[in-house]
Amino acid sequence: MQRFYAFIDRIENITLVWTILTLAIIGFIQVFARYLFNYSFTWFEELGRYLGVFIAFLGASIGVKTGSHFTMDLVVSYLQSPFQQLVKAFTNFLSAGFFILVTWYSWKIIARMYGFEATSPALQIPMYIAYLPIPVFSMVMAVRFIIKAFESISGIKDQEEIAP
């Protein structure tokens, strides 16, 4: 199972790196064409926006996994061990609940867009495809927050076993 998680982590990281690189190349070509040839590709800007959303949600999901998001833990860091772990578990469950709500409502919006058959102005792709990173990575973040909450709870059990 550990090999599977390592494989998924590697896929996520490679996808993020290549998507950021693609966005940078698109931006460079757009600026180069605009200033040298006085020509602008309209679909480059739209693709750049969609890739930006994809990068933001994928990066946020990786940030949850690595614990690199901003936290305000001044009060929590001064709590005693079992209470500290409980507060961390509670905030992780609360964050998971928020992302479950984001997933739910974004799926509803995507289903509505699918029914309307709306397409993007320049690329002419279905709009629900452009919005798919929101519910997908929100659900991934919710699952990761739940995993972190259970890790905090298991930290309490481990400390109880160590205590005399």
DOTIGU-406513 format. One line per 3 residues: number of its first residue (from 0); their letters; for each residue x, y, z of N, C-alpha, C. Coordinates in Angstrom, 1 decimal. Example, Ala and Ser with C-alpha at 12.3 -4.5 7.8 and 13.67 -1.06 7.14 Angstrom:
# DOTIGU-406513
0	as	13.2/-5.7/7.8/12.3/-4.5/7.8/13.2/-3.3/7.8  12.8/-2.2/7.1/13.7/-1.1/7.1/12.9/0.0/7.9
***
This chain:
# DOTIGU-406513
0	mqr	0.8/-1.2/0.0/0.0/0.0/0.0/0.9/1.3/0.0  2.0/1.2/0.7/2.9/2.3/0.7/3.5/2.6/-0.7  3.7/1.6/-1.5/4.2/1.9/-2.8/3.1/2.6/-3.7
3	fya	1.8/2.2/-3.4/0.8/2.9/-4.1/0.7/4.4/-3.8  0.8/4.7/-2.5/0.8/6.1/-2.0/2.0/6.8/-2.6  3.1/6.2/-2.7/4.3/6.8/-3.3/4.1/7.1/-4.7
6	fid	3.5/6.2/-5.4/3.2/6.3/-6.8/2.2/7.5/-7.1  1.2/7.6/-6.2/0.2/8.7/-6.4/0.9/10.0/-6.1  1.7/10.1/-5.0/2.5/11.3/-4.7/3.4/11.7/-5.9
9	rie	4.0/10.8/-6.5/4.9/11.1/-7.6/4.1/11.6/-8.8  2.9/11.0/-9.1/2.1/11.5/-10.2/1.6/12.9/-9.9  1.2/13.2/-8.7/0.7/14.5/-8.3/1.9/15.5/-8.5
12	nit	3.0/15.2/-8.0/4.2/16.2/-8.2/4.6/16.4/-9.6  4.6/15.3/-10.4/5.0/15.5/-11.8/3.9/16.3/-12.5  2.6/16.0/-12.2/1.5/16.8/-12.9/1.6/18.3/-12.5
15	lvw	1.9/18.6/-11.3/2.0/20.0/-10.8/3.2/20.6/-11.5  4.3/20.0/-11.6/5.5/20.6/-12.2/5.2/20.9/-13.7  4.7/19.9/-14.4/4.5/20.0/-15.8/3.4/21.0/-16.1
18	til	2.4/21.1/-15.3/1.3/22.1/-15.5/1.9/23.5/-15.3  2.7/23.7/-14.2/3.3/25.0/-14.0/4.2/25.4/-15.2  5.0/24.4/-15.6/5.9/24.7/-16.8/5.1/25.0/-18.0
21	tla	4.0/24.3/-18.3/3.2/24.7/-19.4/2.6/26.1/-19.3  2.1/26.4/-18.1/1.6/27.8/-17.9/2.7/28.8/-18.2  3.9/28.6/-17.7/5.0/29.5/-17.9/5.3/29.7/-19.4
24	iig	5.3/28.5/-20.1/5.6/28.6/-21.6/4.5/29.3/-22.3  3.3/29.1/-21.9/2.1/29.7/-22.6/2.3/31.3/-22.3  2.6/31.6/-21.1/2.7/33.1/-20.8/3.9/33.7/-21.6
27	fiq	5.0/33.0/-21.7/6.1/33.5/-22.4/5.8/33.7/-23.9  5.2/32.7/-24.5/4.8/32.8/-25.9/3.8/33.9/-26.2  2.9/34.1/-25.3/1.9/35.1/-25.4/2.6/36.5/-25.3
30	vfa	3.5/36.7/-24.4/4.2/38.0/-24.3/5.1/38.2/-25.5  5.8/37.2/-25.9/6.7/37.2/-27.1/5.9/37.6/-28.3  4.8/37.0/-28.6/4.0/37.2/-29.8/3.4/38.6/-29.7
33	ryl	3.0/39.1/-28.5/2.3/40.4/-28.4/3.3/41.5/-28.7  4.5/41.4/-28.1/5.5/42.5/-28.3/6.3/42.5/-29.6  6.6/41.3/-30.1/7.3/41.2/-31.3/6.5/41.3/-32.6
36	fny	5.3/40.6/-32.6/4.5/40.5/-33.7/3.2/41.3/-33.6  3.0/42.0/-32.5/1.8/42.7/-32.2/0.5/41.9/-32.4  0.6/40.6/-32.0/-0.5/39.7/-32.2/-0.7/38.9/-30.9
39	sft	-2.0/38.7/-30.5/-2.3/38.1/-29.3/-3.2/36.9/-29.5  -2.9/35.8/-28.9/-3.7/34.6/-29.0/-4.8/34.7/-28.0  -6.0/34.7/-28.4/-7.1/34.8/-27.4/-7.3/33.6/-26.5
42	wfe	-7.0/32.4/-27.1/-7.2/31.2/-26.4/-6.1/30.9/-25.4  -4.9/31.6/-25.6/-3.8/31.4/-24.6/-4.2/31.9/-23.2  -4.9/33.1/-23.2/-5.3/33.7/-22.0/-6.3/32.8/-21.2
45	elg	-7.3/32.3/-22.0/-8.3/31.4/-21.4/-7.7/30.1/-20.9  -6.8/29.5/-21.6/-6.1/28.3/-21.2/-5.3/28.6/-20.0  -4.6/29.7/-19.9/-3.8/30.1/-18.8/-4.7/30.2/-17.5
48	ryl	-5.9/30.8/-17.6/-6.8/30.9/-16.5/-7.2/29.5/-16.0  -7.5/28.6/-16.9/-8.0/27.3/-16.5/-6.8/26.5/-15.9  -5.6/26.6/-16.4/-4.5/25.9/-15.9/-4.1/26.5/-14.5
51	gvf	-4.4/27.8/-14.3/-4.1/28.5/-13.0/-5.1/27.9/-11.9  -6.3/27.7/-12.3/-7.3/27.1/-11.3/-6.8/25.6/-11.0  -6.4/24.9/-12.0/-6.0/23.5/-11.8/-4.8/23.5/-10.9
54	iaf	-3.8/24.4/-11.1/-2.6/24.4/-10.3/-2.9/24.8/-8.9  -3.8/25.8/-8.7/-4.2/26.2/-7.4/-4.8/25.1/-6.5  -5.7/24.4/-7.1/-6.4/23.3/-6.4/-5.5/22.1/-6.2
57	lga	-4.7/21.7/-7.2/-3.8/20.6/-7.0/-2.7/21.0/-6.0  -2.2/22.2/-6.1/-1.2/22.6/-5.1/-1.8/22.7/-3.7  -3.0/23.1/-3.6/-3.6/23.2/-2.2/-3.8/21.8/-1.7
60	sig	-4.1/20.8/-2.5/-4.3/19.4/-2.1/-2.9/18.9/-1.6  -1.9/19.2/-2.3/-0.5/18.7/-1.9/-0.2/19.4/-0.6  -0.6/20.7/-0.5/-0.3/21.4/0.7/-0.9/20.8/2.0
63	vkt	-2.1/20.3/1.8/-2.8/19.6/2.9/-2.0/18.4/3.3  -1.6/17.7/2.3/-0.8/16.4/2.6/0.5/16.7/3.3  1.2/17.8/2.9/2.5/18.0/3.5/2.4/18.9/4.7
66	gsh	1.2/19.5/5.0/1.0/20.3/6.2/1.7/21.7/6.0  1.7/22.2/4.8/2.4/23.5/4.5/1.5/24.7/4.4  0.2/24.5/4.8/-0.7/25.6/4.8/-0.5/26.5/6.0
69	ftm	-0.9/27.7/5.9/-0.8/28.7/7.0/-1.7/28.2/8.1  -1.2/28.2/9.3/-2.1/27.9/10.5/-1.8/28.9/11.6  -2.9/29.2/12.4/-2.8/30.0/13.5/-2.8/29.2/14.8
72	dlv	-1.6/28.7/15.2/-1.6/27.7/16.3/-0.9/28.2/17.5  -0.9/29.5/17.8/-0.3/30.0/19.0/-0.9/29.4/20.2  -2.2/29.5/20.3/-2.9/29.0/21.5/-2.8/27.5/21.6
75	vsy	-2.9/26.8/20.4/-2.9/25.4/20.4/-1.5/24.8/20.8  -0.5/25.5/20.4/0.9/25.1/20.8/1.1/25.1/22.3  0.4/25.9/23.0/0.6/26.0/24.5/-0.3/25.0/25.2
78	lqs	-1.2/24.3/24.6/-2.0/23.3/25.2/-1.3/22.1/25.6  -1.7/21.3/26.6/-1.1/20.1/26.9/-1.4/19.0/25.8  -0.7/18.0/25.8/-0.7/17.0/24.7/-2.0/16.5/24.3
81	pfq	-2.9/15.9/25.2/-4.1/15.4/24.7/-5.1/16.4/24.1  -5.1/17.6/24.8/-6.0/18.7/24.3/-5.5/19.2/23.0  -4.2/19.3/22.8/-3.6/19.8/21.6/-4.0/18.9/20.4
84	qlv	-3.9/17.6/20.6/-4.2/16.7/19.6/-5.7/16.7/19.3  -6.5/16.9/20.3/-8.0/17.0/20.1/-8.4/18.2/19.3  -7.7/19.4/19.6/-8.0/20.6/18.9/-7.6/20.4/17.4
87	kaf	-6.4/19.8/17.2/-6.0/19.6/15.8/-6.9/18.7/15.1  -7.4/17.6/15.8/-8.3/16.7/15.1/-9.7/17.4/14.8  -10.1/18.2/15.7/-11.4/19.0/15.5/-11.2/19.9/14.3
90	tnf	-10.1/20.7/14.3/-10.0/21.6/13.1/-9.8/20.9/11.8  -9.2/19.7/11.8/-9.0/18.9/10.6/-10.4/18.4/10.2  -11.2/17.9/11.1/-12.6/17.5/10.8/-13.4/18.7/10.2
93	lsa	-13.3/19.8/10.9/-14.0/21.0/10.4/-13.6/21.4/9.0  -12.3/21.4/8.7/-11.8/21.7/7.4/-12.3/20.7/6.4  -12.3/19.4/6.8/-12.8/18.3/5.9/-14.3/18.6/5.6
96	gff	-15.1/19.0/6.6/-16.5/19.3/6.4/-16.7/20.4/5.4  -15.8/21.5/5.5/-15.9/22.6/4.6/-15.7/22.1/3.2  -14.6/21.3/3.0/-14.3/20.9/1.6/-15.3/19.9/1.1
99	ilv	-16.0/19.1/2.0/-17.1/18.3/1.5/-18.2/19.2/1.0  -18.5/20.3/1.7/-19.5/21.2/1.2/-19.1/21.8/-0.1  -17.9/22.2/-0.3/-17.4/22.8/-1.5/-17.6/21.7/-2.6
102	twy	-17.2/20.5/-2.3/-17.4/19.4/-3.3/-18.8/19.3/-3.7  -19.7/19.2/-2.8/-21.1/19.0/-3.0/-21.7/20.1/-3.9  -21.5/21.3/-3.5/-22.1/22.4/-4.3/-21.4/22.6/-5.6
105	swk	-20.1/22.4/-5.7/-19.5/22.5/-7.1/-19.9/21.4/-8.0  -20.2/20.2/-7.5/-20.7/19.1/-8.3/-22.1/19.5/-8.8  -22.9/20.2/-8.0/-24.2/20.6/-8.4/-24.1/21.7/-9.5
108	iia	-23.2/22.6/-9.4/-22.9/23.6/-10.5/-22.5/22.9/-11.7  -21.6/22.0/-11.6/-21.1/21.3/-12.8/-22.2/20.5/-13.5  -23.0/19.8/-12.7/-24.2/19.1/-13.3/-25.1/20.1/-14.1
111	rmy	-25.3/21.2/-13.5/-26.1/22.2/-14.2/-25.4/22.7/-15.5  -24.1/22.9/-15.4/-23.4/23.3/-16.6/-23.4/22.3/-17.7  -23.3/21.0/-17.2/-23.4/19.9/-18.2/-24.8/19.9/-18.9
114	gfe	-25.8/20.2/-18.2/-27.1/20.2/-18.7/-27.3/21.4/-19.7  -26.7/22.5/-19.4/-26.8/23.7/-20.3/-25.9/23.6/-21.6  -25.0/22.6/-21.5/-24.0/22.4/-22.6/-23.3/23.7/-23.0
117	ats	-22.9/24.5/-22.0/-22.2/25.7/-22.2/-20.7/25.4/-22.6  -20.2/26.2/-23.5/-18.8/26.0/-23.9/-18.0/27.3/-23.6  -16.7/27.1/-23.5/-15.8/28.3/-23.2/-15.7/29.2/-24.5
120	pal	-15.6/30.5/-24.3/-15.6/31.3/-25.5/-14.5/31.1/-26.5  -13.2/30.9/-26.1/-12.1/30.8/-27.1/-11.8/29.4/-27.4  -11.7/28.5/-26.4/-11.3/27.1/-26.6/-12.4/26.2/-27.1
123	qip	-13.6/26.6/-26.8/-14.8/25.9/-27.2/-14.9/24.5/-26.5  -14.3/24.4/-25.3/-14.5/23.2/-24.6/-15.7/23.3/-23.6  -16.3/22.2/-23.3/-17.4/22.3/-22.3/-17.0/22.9/-21.0
126	myi	-17.8/23.9/-20.5/-17.4/24.6/-19.3/-17.3/23.7/-18.1  -18.0/22.6/-18.0/-17.9/21.7/-16.9/-16.6/21.1/-16.8  -15.8/20.9/-17.9/-14.5/20.4/-17.8/-13.5/21.4/-17.2
129	ayl	-13.8/22.7/-17.5/-12.9/23.8/-16.9/-13.1/23.8/-15.3  -14.3/23.5/-14.9/-14.6/23.6/-13.4/-14.4/22.2/-12.7  -14.0/21.2/-13.4/-13.8/19.9/-12.7/-12.7/19.9/-11.6
132	pip	-11.6/20.6/-11.8/-10.6/20.6/-10.7/-11.2/21.0/-9.3  -12.2/21.8/-9.3/-12.7/22.3/-8.0/-13.3/21.2/-7.2  -14.3/20.4/-7.7/-14.8/19.3/-6.8/-13.8/18.2/-6.7
135	vfs	-13.0/17.9/-7.7/-12.1/16.7/-7.6/-11.1/17.0/-6.5  -10.4/18.1/-6.6/-9.4/18.4/-5.6/-9.9/18.8/-4.2  -11.1/19.3/-4.2/-11.8/19.6/-2.9/-12.1/18.3/-2.2
138	mvm	-12.5/17.3/-2.9/-12.7/16.0/-2.3/-11.4/15.4/-1.8  -10.4/15.5/-2.6/-9.1/15.0/-2.2/-8.6/15.7/-0.9  -8.8/17.1/-0.8/-8.4/17.8/0.4/-9.3/17.3/1.6
141	avr	-10.6/17.1/1.4/-11.4/16.6/2.5/-10.9/15.3/3.0  -10.6/14.4/2.1/-10.0/13.1/2.5/-8.7/13.2/3.3  -7.9/14.1/2.8/-6.6/14.3/3.4/-6.8/14.9/4.8
144	fii	-7.7/15.9/4.9/-8.0/16.4/6.3/-8.5/15.4/7.2  -9.4/14.5/6.7/-9.9/13.4/7.6/-8.7/12.5/8.0  -7.8/12.2/7.1/-6.7/11.3/7.4/-5.8/12.0/8.5
147	kaf	-5.6/13.3/8.4/-4.8/14.1/9.4/-5.5/14.1/10.7  -6.9/14.2/10.7/-7.6/14.2/12.0/-7.4/12.8/12.7  -7.5/11.8/11.9/-7.3/10.4/12.5/-5.9/10.2/13.0
150	esi	-4.9/10.8/12.3/-3.6/10.8/12.7/-3.4/11.5/14.1  -4.1/12.6/14.2/-4.1/13.4/15.5/-4.7/12.5/16.6  -5.8/11.9/16.3/-6.5/11.0/17.3/-5.6/9.8/17.7
153	sgi	-4.9/9.2/16.7/-4.1/8.1/17.0/-2.9/8.5/17.8  -2.5/9.8/17.6/-1.4/10.4/18.4/-1.7/10.4/19.9  -3.0/10.6/20.2/-3.5/10.6/21.6/-3.4/9.2/22.1
156	kdq	-3.8/8.2/21.3/-3.8/6.8/21.8/-2.4/6.3/22.0  -1.5/6.8/21.1/-0.1/6.4/21.3/0.5/6.9/22.6  0.1/8.2/22.9/0.7/8.8/24.1/0.1/8.1/25.4
159	eei	-1.2/7.7/25.3/-1.8/7.0/26.4/-1.1/5.7/26.7  -0.6/5.0/25.6/0.0/3.7/25.8/1.4/3.9/26.4  2.0/5.0/26.1/3.4/5.3/26.6/3.3/5.7/28.1
162	ap	2.2/6.4/28.5/2.1/6.9/29.8/2.1/5.8/30.8  2.7/6.0/32.0/2.8/4.9/33.0/1.4/4.6/33.7
***
